[in-house]
Amino acid sequence: MQLQSCLSGLFLLLSCISVSGFGSMGPISAAFGDHAFFCAIDASGKQDVICWIKNNTLPPSSSSASTSAYFSNVGPIAALSGGEGFLCGILANNSQVFCWSSVYSGLDLVPSVYRNTAYSHIAAGKNHVCAIRGSYYSDYDSGTIDCWNIIKGANNSLTSGQGAGVFYDQSISNLVFDKVVSGEEFSCGRVRERGVVCWGPNKDRLGVSNFSKNVTVLASGRDSVCGILEGSNDVKCWGNSTNSYPTPPVGTRFVSLTAGTNHFCGIREDNHAVECWGSFNSSLIPKGGSGFMAIASSDFTTCGIREDDLVIDCWFANGTLPPDYSPPLELCSPGLCSPRFCGEGEFVFNASILSEPDLTSLCVRKDLRICSPCGSNCSEGFFLSSPCTGNADRVCTACSLCQNDSCWDVCGLKSSNEKQWHSLRRLTIIIGSSALGLLLILVSWCVLPCLVASQDEERAKNQLHSCIGKPELETDVASDSHPPQPIITPCPGMAQVFRLSELKDATNGFKEDYTPPNIVEWAVPLIKQGKAAAIIDRYMTLPRNVEPLLKLADIAELAARENPNERPAMSDVTTFLEQIVMDGLVL
């Protein structure tokens, strides 16, 4: 984790791409350890923070969006960084830092001496935090470093130390930094014109002091560190236990990295798909046409913000169990808001694609913008129909809509001559089959009636004779002592009557034991518990505005309450539903 933080800081200095991991700053981040949790900046334009904890842990407050999700009350946040059991964020309104844990979410873990100080960069490590002084949105983003300890007490409580402690280093006290990251017992920062400087008890174990190449992204596991080299975007790994992880993908260019306990994950530069290596089951990574804009890892779980709809996906590192976390059904920011202009290979994220009439920007200030990395290719089953521009990312279209030779090779379709020959052969088969079928029909129409006419006439006479004088069927009674009657061939125009006992015997064995036995008995308890949104399939096509959908889940919970006095009147339900339609519920 240590090297990740150092070089991750270097990355953030050189690139705007969102990187989230231990000590990294981004729009989505994760705390590690027994009290791990995730947080992300939402896409409402208010930069509020939505957090979600493990499924087996009750949240401090509840939202119908998820059984483990809740909105944090810290206010608008510009950037997030996670440590062990806590997260830190830079407040968007005043650039001050606020740190909190999932156990005591209202307690600020920033020492009182630093609470009124503005910071441009924040980096949370395992048990400490370092930050660069200066306004987050200022053009001049360099400053000196402040560090403080995070102390773990009884009952998993966390408090802040007043001094830098073991992280105080006289050699860096007068240096001016523009980026900083933190890891396990170390911090690293970039000094203008002088490269990367590291401090802390474990700084000598990093092994990158003599590495001359620039690194744009870094992520660290327990004893290994991987980084993305500037220019080539290749991945290089270092550390004390590099051999415990498989070699990263060779020849694959990445734009972002994150690390868990025993795995690394990265976002590819070409199609923004996620690739992971280490102790990780790659089949669990979401597949499809959508890539990811930002990712973050906790110990054994990785979460990412999808690029096509800004919805969060989470997946487990290994095994067949579901992920530890159920992410909220909320749209989240694809990157960090910044006053700078986007550079080459980037595009300005356009909030109009979310189809919200009043939403013109995802940032609290109109002079800010989100610069995201351009994609150059598409995932399997899709072709590039429009390249990336300064105002929009590339557009990927399903291969089923491929209409010309520009996408035949990508989609694995046949050329024009091959398609014509294939069509000719298919047409020949169709015409031949049709002619043969017509011939068979003519033969059947002329010959078969003559062969079966006499048999049909004899069968009709026998059936008519058996129906004359047919005894009336007995009605079913609760106690039936009569033996079963022989099977009688039904007569034309006569309905058959069965005893109830016969129907029960006929359906015996059709039922299977399921828990719950049907979807209703599974869904209703969730609705009554206020967890109606948990039954929504997040992999179906979701409306851009999910807020009316969440309100619909709340109405379902009210209508299904056990106490009739707590249920709303039908007139109130009608009013609620009309309001939801007015708010723009489109399924």
C-alpha positions as CSV (number, residue, x, y, z in Angstrom):
1,M,0.0,0.0,0.0
2,Q,2.9,2.2,0.7
3,L,4.4,2.5,-2.8
4,Q,1.0,2.9,-4.2
5,S,0.5,6.0,-2.3
6,C,3.8,7.6,-3.2
7,L,3.5,7.0,-6.9
8,S,-0.2,7.5,-6.9
9,G,0.6,11.0,-5.8
10,L,2.9,11.3,-8.8
11,F,0.2,10.1,-11.1
12,L,-2.3,12.6,-9.8
13,L,0.2,15.2,-10.5
14,L,0.6,14.3,-14.1
15,S,-2.9,13.1,-15.0
16,C,-6.6,14.0,-14.2
17,I,-7.8,10.4,-14.5
18,S,-9.6,9.2,-11.4
19,V,-7.6,6.8,-9.3
20,S,-9.1,5.3,-6.1
21,G,-7.3,3.0,-3.7
22,F,-5.5,3.1,-0.4
23,G,-4.3,6.7,0.0
24,S,-5.5,7.8,-3.5
25,M,-7.8,10.7,-4.1
26,G,-10.8,10.4,-6.5
27,P,-14.6,10.5,-6.9
28,I,-15.0,7.1,-5.3
29,S,-12.9,5.7,-2.5
30,A,-12.9,2.9,0.1
31,A,-11.8,2.4,3.6
32,F,-10.1,-0.9,4.5
33,G,-10.2,-3.2,7.5
34,D,-12.9,-4.7,9.7
35,H,-15.0,-1.5,9.4
36,A,-14.5,-0.9,5.7
37,F,-17.0,1.0,3.7
38,F,-17.2,2.8,0.3
39,C,-18.2,6.4,-0.5
40,A,-18.7,8.2,-3.8
41,I,-19.6,11.7,-5.0
42,D,-23.1,11.7,-6.5
43,A,-24.1,13.1,-9.9
44,S,-26.8,15.5,-8.8
45,G,-24.7,18.6,-9.3
46,K,-24.5,19.1,-5.5
47,Q,-21.5,16.9,-4.9
48,D,-23.2,15.2,-2.0
49,V,-21.6,11.9,-0.7
50,I,-23.3,8.6,-0.8
51,C,-21.8,5.8,1.3
52,W,-22.5,2.1,1.6
53,I,-21.2,-0.4,4.1
54,K,-21.1,-4.2,4.3
55,N,-24.4,-6.0,3.8
56,N,-24.2,-7.6,7.3
57,T,-23.8,-4.2,9.0
58,L,-26.7,-1.9,9.8
59,P,-26.1,1.6,8.5
60,P,-26.4,4.7,10.8
61,S,-29.4,5.7,8.6
62,S,-31.3,4.1,5.8
63,S,-32.2,4.9,2.3
64,S,-34.5,2.8,0.2
65,A,-31.9,2.8,-2.5
66,S,-30.0,-0.1,-0.8
67,T,-30.1,-2.1,2.4
68,S,-26.6,-0.8,3.3
69,A,-26.5,2.7,1.7
70,Y,-26.9,6.1,3.3
71,F,-26.2,9.7,2.4
72,S,-23.4,11.2,4.5
73,N,-24.1,14.5,6.2
74,V,-20.6,16.0,5.6
75,G,-21.8,18.3,2.9
76,P,-20.5,18.8,-0.7
77,I,-17.2,17.1,-1.2
78,A,-14.6,17.9,-3.9
79,A,-12.5,14.7,-3.5
80,L,-12.3,11.5,-1.4
81,S,-9.4,9.5,0.0
82,G,-9.7,6.3,2.2
83,G,-7.6,4.9,5.0
84,E,-8.1,2.0,7.4
85,G,-11.6,2.3,8.8
86,F,-12.0,5.9,7.8
87,L,-12.4,8.3,4.9
88,C,-11.4,11.9,4.3
89,G,-12.7,14.5,2.0
90,I,-12.0,18.0,0.9
91,L,-15.2,20.2,1.4
92,A,-16.2,21.8,-1.9
93,N,-17.3,25.1,-0.3
94,N,-14.2,26.0,1.7
95,S,-11.4,23.5,0.9
96,Q,-11.3,22.3,4.5
97,V,-10.8,18.6,5.3
98,F,-13.3,16.4,7.1
99,C,-12.5,12.8,8.1
100,W,-15.0,10.3,9.4
101,S,-15.5,6.6,10.1
102,S,-18.6,4.4,9.6
103,V,-18.8,3.7,13.3
104,Y,-18.8,7.3,14.4
105,S,-19.8,9.1,11.2
106,G,-20.4,12.5,12.9
107,L,-17.0,12.7,14.5
108,D,-14.4,14.8,12.7
109,L,-11.0,13.1,12.8
110,V,-9.2,16.3,11.9
111,P,-7.3,17.9,14.8
112,S,-8.8,21.2,15.9
113,V,-5.5,23.0,14.9
114,Y,-6.0,22.1,11.2
115,R,-9.9,22.3,10.9
116,N,-9.9,25.9,9.6
117,T,-7.1,25.4,7.2
118,A,-7.7,25.1,3.4
119,Y,-6.1,22.2,1.6
120,S,-5.7,21.4,-2.1
121,H,-4.9,17.7,-1.8
122,I,-5.7,15.0,0.8
123,A,-4.2,11.6,1.3
124,A,-5.4,9.1,4.0
125,G,-3.0,6.3,5.0
126,K,-3.4,3.3,7.3
127,N,-3.1,5.3,10.5
128,H,-2.3,8.9,9.4
129,V,-3.4,11.7,7.1
130,C,-1.3,14.2,5.1
131,A,-2.6,17.2,3.2
132,I,-1.2,20.0,1.1
133,R,-2.1,23.6,2.2
134,G,-3.9,25.8,-0.4
135,S,-7.3,26.2,-2.0
136,Y,-8.5,23.1,-3.9
137,Y,-9.9,25.2,-6.8
138,S,-6.9,27.6,-7.0
139,D,-4.7,27.8,-10.0
140,Y,-1.7,27.7,-7.7
141,D,-2.1,24.3,-6.1
142,S,1.2,23.9,-4.3
143,G,1.9,24.3,-0.6
144,T,3.6,22.8,2.5
145,I,2.5,19.6,4.1
146,D,0.5,19.0,7.3
147,C,0.3,15.4,8.8
148,W,-1.6,14.0,11.7
149,N,-2.0,10.5,13.3
150,I,-5.3,8.5,13.5
151,I,-5.4,6.6,16.8
152,K,-7.5,3.5,17.3
153,G,-9.0,3.3,20.8
154,A,-11.5,1.0,22.6
155,N,-14.6,-0.2,20.9
156,N,-13.0,0.5,17.5
157,S,-13.2,4.2,18.1
158,L,-10.9,6.5,16.2
159,T,-9.4,9.8,17.3
160,S,-6.9,12.2,15.8
161,G,-3.5,13.0,17.2
162,Q,-2.5,16.7,17.5
163,G,1.0,16.2,16.0
164,A,2.7,14.6,13.1
165,G,4.4,12.1,15.4
166,V,6.5,9.6,13.5
167,F,5.5,11.3,10.2
168,Y,7.3,14.5,11.1
169,D,10.4,14.9,9.0
170,Q,12.5,18.1,9.2
171,S,13.8,17.5,5.7
172,I,10.4,18.1,4.1
173,S,9.1,20.9,6.4
174,N,10.1,23.6,4.0
175,L,9.4,21.8,0.8
176,V,6.5,22.9,-1.5
177,F,4.4,20.0,-2.8
178,D,1.7,19.9,-5.4
179,K,0.6,16.2,-4.9
180,V,0.7,13.8,-2.0
181,V,-0.4,10.2,-1.3
182,S,-0.2,8.1,1.8
183,G,0.0,4.4,2.5
184,E,1.0,2.0,5.3
185,E,3.4,3.9,7.5
186,F,4.6,6.3,4.8
187,S,3.6,9.3,2.7
188,C,5.1,10.6,-0.6
189,G,4.7,13.8,-2.4
190,R,5.9,15.5,-5.6
191,V,8.0,18.6,-5.3
192,R,8.2,20.8,-8.3
193,E,11.4,20.5,-10.2
194,R,12.7,17.8,-7.8
195,G,10.6,14.7,-8.3
196,V,9.1,12.5,-5.6
197,V,10.0,12.7,-1.9
198,C,8.9,10.1,0.7
199,W,8.8,10.2,4.5
200,G,7.6,8.0,7.3
201,P,8.8,4.8,9.1
202,N,8.5,2.6,6.0
203,K,9.9,5.0,3.4
204,D,13.1,3.0,2.9
205,R,11.1,-0.2,2.0
206,L,9.5,1.4,-1.1
207,G,12.4,0.8,-3.4
208,V,11.6,3.5,-6.0
209,S,14.0,6.2,-5.0
210,N,16.3,5.5,-8.0
211,F,13.6,4.9,-10.5
212,S,14.1,7.6,-13.1
213,K,11.0,7.1,-15.3
214,N,7.8,9.1,-14.6
215,V,4.9,7.1,-13.2
216,T,1.4,8.4,-13.7
217,V,-0.6,5.9,-11.5
218,L,0.3,3.7,-8.6
219,A,-1.5,1.2,-6.5
220,S,-0.2,-1.0,-3.6
221,G,-1.2,-4.3,-2.2
222,R,0.2,-5.8,1.1
223,D,3.8,-6.0,-0.1
224,S,3.7,-5.2,-3.8
225,V,3.2,-2.0,-5.8
226,C,2.2,-1.6,-9.4
227,G,2.5,1.6,-11.4
228,I,1.6,2.9,-14.9
229,L,4.5,4.4,-16.8
230,E,4.1,7.7,-18.4
231,G,4.0,7.6,-22.2
232,S,3.8,3.9,-22.7
233,N,1.0,3.4,-20.1
234,D,2.5,0.0,-19.4
235,V,2.3,-1.5,-15.9
236,K,5.4,-2.1,-13.8
237,C,5.4,-3.7,-10.3
238,W,7.8,-3.4,-7.4
239,G,7.9,-4.5,-3.7
240,N,9.1,-7.1,-1.2
241,S,6.7,-9.8,-2.4
242,T,6.3,-9.1,-6.1
243,N,6.5,-12.8,-6.9
244,S,3.3,-13.4,-4.8
245,Y,1.3,-11.7,-7.7
246,P,1.2,-12.9,-11.3
247,T,2.7,-10.7,-13.9
248,P,0.4,-7.9,-15.0
249,P,-1.0,-7.9,-18.5
250,V,1.7,-7.4,-21.1
251,G,1.1,-4.9,-23.8
252,T,-2.1,-3.5,-22.2
253,R,-2.3,0.2,-21.7
254,F,-4.1,1.4,-18.5
255,V,-5.3,4.8,-17.3
256,S,-6.2,3.9,-13.7
257,L,-5.2,1.4,-11.0
258,T,-6.6,0.3,-7.6
259,A,-5.5,-2.4,-5.2
260,G,-7.1,-4.8,-2.7
261,T,-5.6,-7.2,-0.2
262,N,-4.3,-9.7,-2.8
263,H,-5.2,-8.2,-6.2
264,F,-4.8,-5.3,-8.5
265,C,-7.4,-3.9,-11.0
266,G,-7.0,-1.4,-13.7
267,I,-9.1,0.5,-16.3
268,R,-7.9,-0.1,-19.9
269,E,-7.1,2.9,-22.0
270,D,-8.7,1.6,-25.2
271,N,-12.2,0.4,-24.1
272,H,-12.3,1.4,-20.4
273,A,-12.9,-2.2,-19.4
274,V,-11.6,-3.5,-16.1
275,E,-8.8,-6.1,-15.9
276,C,-7.6,-7.6,-12.7
277,W,-4.7,-9.8,-11.6
278,G,-3.5,-11.5,-8.5
279,S,-5.9,-13.6,-6.3
280,F,-8.9,-12.7,-8.4
281,N,-11.6,-14.4,-10.4
282,S,-11.7,-12.4,-13.6
283,S,-15.1,-14.1,-14.6
284,L,-16.7,-12.0,-11.8
285,I,-15.9,-8.7,-13.5
286,P,-18.9,-7.2,-15.1
287,K,-18.8,-7.7,-18.9
288,G,-20.7,-5.9,-21.7
289,G,-20.6,-2.7,-23.7
290,S,-20.1,-0.4,-20.8
291,G,-16.6,0.4,-19.4
292,F,-15.8,2.2,-16.2
293,M,-14.9,5.8,-15.4
294,A,-13.4,5.3,-11.9
295,I,-12.8,2.3,-9.6
296,A,-11.9,1.7,-6.0
297,S,-11.0,-1.4,-4.0
298,S,-11.5,-2.4,-0.4
299,D,-10.0,-5.6,1.0
300,F,-11.7,-8.2,-1.3
301,T,-14.3,-6.1,-3.1
302,T,-14.0,-3.7,-6.1
303,C,-16.6,-1.1,-7.1
304,G,-16.6,1.0,-10.2
305,I,-18.7,3.8,-11.8
306,R,-20.0,2.6,-15.2
307,E,-19.4,5.0,-18.1
308,D,-22.7,4.6,-19.9
309,D,-25.1,5.4,-17.1
310,L,-22.9,6.4,-14.1
311,V,-24.4,3.6,-12.0
312,I,-22.1,1.7,-9.5
313,D,-21.2,-1.9,-9.9
314,C,-19.4,-4.0,-7.2
315,W,-17.9,-7.4,-7.5
316,F,-16.1,-9.9,-5.2
317,A,-12.5,-10.7,-5.7
318,N,-12.9,-14.4,-5.6
319,G,-15.3,-17.2,-4.9
320,T,-19.0,-17.7,-5.8
321,L,-20.5,-15.7,-2.9
322,P,-22.2,-12.4,-3.7
323,P,-20.1,-9.3,-3.0
324,D,-19.9,-8.0,0.5
325,Y,-21.4,-4.7,-0.6
326,S,-24.7,-3.8,-2.3
327,P,-24.0,-0.4,-3.9
328,P,-26.8,2.3,-3.9
329,L,-29.0,2.9,-6.9
330,E,-27.6,6.4,-7.4
331,L,-25.8,8.1,-10.3
332,C,-22.3,9.0,-9.3
333,S,-19.7,11.5,-10.6
334,P,-17.3,10.1,-13.2
335,G,-14.4,12.2,-12.1
336,L,-13.2,15.2,-10.0
337,C,-14.4,18.7,-10.7
338,S,-11.5,21.0,-11.6
339,P,-11.0,24.6,-12.8
340,R,-8.4,23.5,-15.4
341,F,-9.1,23.0,-19.1
342,C,-9.0,19.4,-20.4
343,G,-5.9,18.4,-22.3
344,E,-5.2,16.1,-25.2
345,G,-6.8,12.7,-25.0
346,E,-9.5,14.0,-22.6
347,F,-13.1,15.2,-23.0
348,V,-15.3,17.4,-20.9
349,F,-18.1,15.4,-19.4
350,N,-21.5,16.7,-20.6
351,A,-24.3,16.5,-18.0
352,S,-26.9,16.8,-20.7
353,I,-26.6,13.0,-21.4
354,L,-28.3,12.4,-18.1
355,S,-31.5,13.9,-19.6
356,E,-32.2,16.1,-16.5
357,P,-33.6,19.4,-17.7
358,D,-32.3,21.5,-14.7
359,L,-28.9,19.7,-14.5
360,T,-26.3,21.6,-16.5
361,S,-23.2,20.5,-14.6
362,L,-22.1,17.9,-12.0
363,C,-20.1,20.5,-10.2
364,V,-21.3,23.0,-7.5
365,R,-19.6,25.8,-9.4
366,K,-20.3,26.6,-13.0
367,D,-16.6,27.4,-13.8
368,L,-15.6,23.8,-12.9
369,R,-15.5,20.9,-15.2
370,I,-14.8,17.1,-15.2
371,C,-12.0,16.0,-17.6
372,S,-12.3,12.3,-18.4
373,P,-10.0,10.1,-20.5
374,C,-11.0,9.3,-24.0
375,G,-11.7,5.8,-25.1
376,S,-10.4,4.6,-28.5
377,N,-12.1,1.2,-28.9
378,C,-15.1,-0.8,-27.7
379,S,-15.7,-4.0,-25.9
380,E,-16.4,-7.3,-27.7
381,G,-19.8,-7.2,-29.5
382,F,-19.6,-3.4,-30.1
383,F,-18.0,-1.3,-32.8
384,L,-16.7,2.3,-32.7
385,S,-19.3,4.4,-34.5
386,S,-18.0,7.8,-33.4
387,P,-14.5,8.8,-32.1
388,C,-13.8,10.8,-29.0
389,T,-14.0,14.6,-29.2
390,G,-13.3,17.4,-26.8
391,N,-16.9,17.5,-25.7
392,A,-17.9,13.8,-25.8
393,D,-16.4,10.4,-25.5
394,R,-16.3,7.8,-28.3
395,V,-19.7,6.1,-29.1
396,C,-19.9,2.3,-29.2
397,T,-22.8,0.6,-31.1
398,A,-23.9,-3.0,-30.9
399,C,-22.7,-5.2,-33.7
400,S,-26.3,-6.2,-34.5
401,L,-26.7,-2.7,-35.9
402,C,-23.6,-2.9,-38.2
403,Q,-24.7,-1.9,-41.8
404,N,-21.5,-1.4,-43.8
405,D,-18.0,-2.7,-44.3
406,S,-16.5,-0.2,-41.8
407,C,-17.6,-2.4,-38.9
408,W,-17.6,-5.9,-40.6
409,D,-14.0,-6.8,-39.5
410,V,-14.5,-5.6,-35.9
411,C,-17.8,-7.4,-35.5
412,G,-16.5,-10.5,-37.3
413,L,-19.1,-10.2,-40.2
414,K,-18.6,-11.4,-43.8
415,S,-17.5,-9.2,-46.7
416,S,-19.9,-8.1,-49.4
417,N,-19.0,-10.9,-51.9
418,E,-19.1,-13.5,-49.1
419,K,-22.4,-12.2,-47.9
420,Q,-23.9,-12.3,-51.5
421,W,-22.7,-15.9,-52.0
422,H,-24.0,-16.9,-48.6
423,S,-27.4,-15.2,-49.4
424,L,-27.5,-17.0,-52.8
425,R,-27.0,-20.4,-51.2
426,R,-29.5,-19.7,-48.6
427,L,-32.0,-18.5,-51.3
428,T,-31.4,-21.7,-53.2
429,I,-32.1,-23.9,-50.2
430,I,-35.3,-21.9,-49.4
431,I,-36.6,-22.2,-53.0
432,G,-35.8,-25.9,-53.1
433,S,-37.4,-26.6,-49.8
434,S,-40.5,-24.7,-50.7
435,A,-40.9,-26.6,-53.9
436,L,-40.5,-30.0,-52.2
437,G,-42.9,-28.9,-49.5
438,L,-45.5,-27.9,-52.1
439,L,-45.1,-31.2,-53.8
440,L,-45.7,-33.1,-50.6
441,I,-48.8,-31.0,-49.9
442,L,-50.3,-31.8,-53.3
443,V,-49.7,-35.5,-52.8
444,S,-51.2,-35.4,-49.4
445,W,-54.2,-33.5,-50.6
446,C,-54.9,-35.9,-53.4
447,V,-54.0,-39.3,-52.0
448,L,-54.4,-39.3,-48.2
449,P,-58.1,-38.5,-48.1
450,C,-58.9,-41.5,-50.3
451,L,-56.9,-43.8,-48.0
452,V,-58.4,-42.7,-44.7
453,A,-62.0,-41.9,-45.8
454,S,-63.3,-45.4,-45.0
455,Q,-61.5,-45.6,-41.7
456,D,-62.9,-42.2,-40.6
457,E,-66.5,-43.3,-41.5
458,E,-66.3,-46.5,-39.5
459,R,-64.8,-44.7,-36.5
460,A,-67.6,-42.1,-36.5
461,K,-70.3,-44.8,-36.6
462,N,-68.7,-46.6,-33.6
463,Q,-68.4,-43.4,-31.6
464,L,-72.0,-42.4,-32.2
465,H,-73.2,-45.8,-31.0
466,S,-71.2,-45.5,-27.8
467,C,-72.6,-42.1,-27.0
468,I,-76.3,-43.1,-27.2
469,G,-77.6,-43.8,-23.8
470,K,-74.4,-42.7,-22.0
471,P,-75.0,-42.7,-18.2
472,E,-74.9,-39.4,-16.4
473,L,-71.6,-38.8,-14.7
474,E,-71.8,-38.7,-10.9
475,T,-70.9,-35.5,-9.0
476,D,-67.9,-35.4,-6.8
477,V,-68.4,-35.8,-3.0
478,A,-66.0,-35.2,-0.1
479,S,-65.9,-38.9,0.7
480,D,-65.7,-41.1,-2.4
481,S,-65.9,-44.8,-1.7
482,H,-66.5,-45.8,-5.4
483,P,-63.6,-47.4,-7.2
484,P,-62.2,-45.5,-10.2
485,Q,-64.3,-45.8,-13.4
486,P,-62.8,-47.1,-16.6
487,I,-61.5,-44.5,-19.0
488,I,-64.2,-43.5,-21.5
489,T,-63.3,-41.9,-24.8
490,P,-65.0,-38.5,-24.8
491,C,-67.8,-37.9,-27.3
492,P,-68.0,-34.9,-29.6
493,G,-69.6,-31.9,-28.0
494,M,-69.7,-33.4,-24.5
495,A,-67.8,-31.9,-21.6
496,Q,-66.0,-34.2,-19.2
497,V,-66.5,-34.0,-15.4
498,F,-63.7,-35.1,-13.0
499,R,-63.9,-35.7,-9.2
500,L,-61.9,-33.3,-7.0
501,S,-60.0,-36.3,-5.7
502,E,-59.0,-37.2,-9.2
503,L,-57.7,-33.7,-9.8
504,K,-55.6,-33.8,-6.6
505,D,-54.2,-37.2,-7.6
506,A,-53.4,-35.9,-11.1
507,T,-51.5,-32.9,-9.7
508,N,-49.7,-34.8,-7.0
509,G,-45.9,-34.3,-7.2
510,F,-46.2,-31.0,-9.2
511,K,-45.2,-28.9,-6.2
512,E,-41.6,-28.3,-5.3
513,D,-40.2,-27.1,-2.0
514,Y,-38.7,-23.6,-2.4
515,T,-37.8,-21.0,0.2
516,P,-39.5,-18.7,-0.3
517,P,-42.0,-20.7,-2.4
518,N,-42.6,-17.8,-4.8
519,I,-41.5,-14.3,-5.8
520,V,-44.3,-12.7,-3.9
521,E,-43.3,-14.2,-0.5
522,W,-39.8,-13.1,-1.3
523,A,-40.6,-9.5,-2.3
524,V,-43.3,-8.6,0.2
525,P,-41.1,-8.9,3.4
526,L,-38.5,-6.7,1.7
527,I,-41.1,-4.1,0.9
528,K,-42.5,-4.2,4.5
529,Q,-38.9,-3.6,5.8
530,G,-38.5,-0.5,3.7
531,K,-36.1,-2.3,1.4
532,A,-38.2,-2.3,-1.8
533,A,-35.4,-1.1,-3.9
534,A,-33.5,-4.3,-3.2
535,I,-35.8,-6.1,-5.6
536,I,-34.9,-3.8,-8.5
537,D,-32.7,-5.5,-11.0
538,R,-29.8,-3.1,-11.4
539,Y,-28.7,-4.8,-14.7
540,M,-31.9,-3.9,-16.5
541,T,-32.1,-0.6,-18.3
542,L,-32.6,2.1,-15.7
543,P,-34.1,5.5,-16.2
544,R,-31.7,8.4,-16.1
545,N,-33.6,9.9,-13.2
546,V,-33.8,7.2,-10.6
547,E,-35.3,9.4,-7.9
548,P,-39.0,8.8,-8.9
549,L,-38.2,5.0,-8.9
550,L,-36.9,5.3,-5.3
551,K,-40.1,7.2,-4.3
552,L,-42.2,4.4,-5.8
553,A,-40.3,2.0,-3.6
554,D,-41.2,4.1,-0.5
555,I,-44.9,4.2,-1.5
556,A,-44.8,0.4,-1.7
557,E,-43.4,0.1,1.8
558,L,-46.1,2.4,3.2
559,A,-48.9,0.4,1.5
560,A,-47.6,-2.9,2.8
561,R,-47.3,-2.0,6.5
562,E,-48.8,-4.5,9.0
563,N,-50.7,-1.8,11.0
564,P,-53.6,-0.6,8.9
565,N,-53.5,2.7,10.7
566,E,-50.0,3.4,9.3
567,R,-51.1,2.8,5.7
568,P,-52.0,5.8,3.6
569,A,-55.5,6.3,2.2
570,M,-56.1,5.5,-1.5
571,S,-56.5,9.2,-2.2
572,D,-53.0,9.8,-0.7
573,V,-51.6,6.9,-2.8
574,T,-53.1,8.4,-5.9
575,T,-51.6,11.8,-5.1
576,F,-48.2,10.2,-4.5
577,L,-48.3,8.4,-7.8
578,E,-49.4,11.5,-9.7
579,Q,-46.5,13.4,-8.2
580,I,-44.1,10.7,-9.2
581,V,-45.4,10.9,-12.8
582,M,-45.0,14.7,-12.7
583,D,-41.4,14.2,-11.5
584,G,-40.6,12.3,-14.6
585,L,-40.8,8.6,-14.0
586,V,-40.1,6.9,-17.3
587,L,-39.7,3.2,-17.4
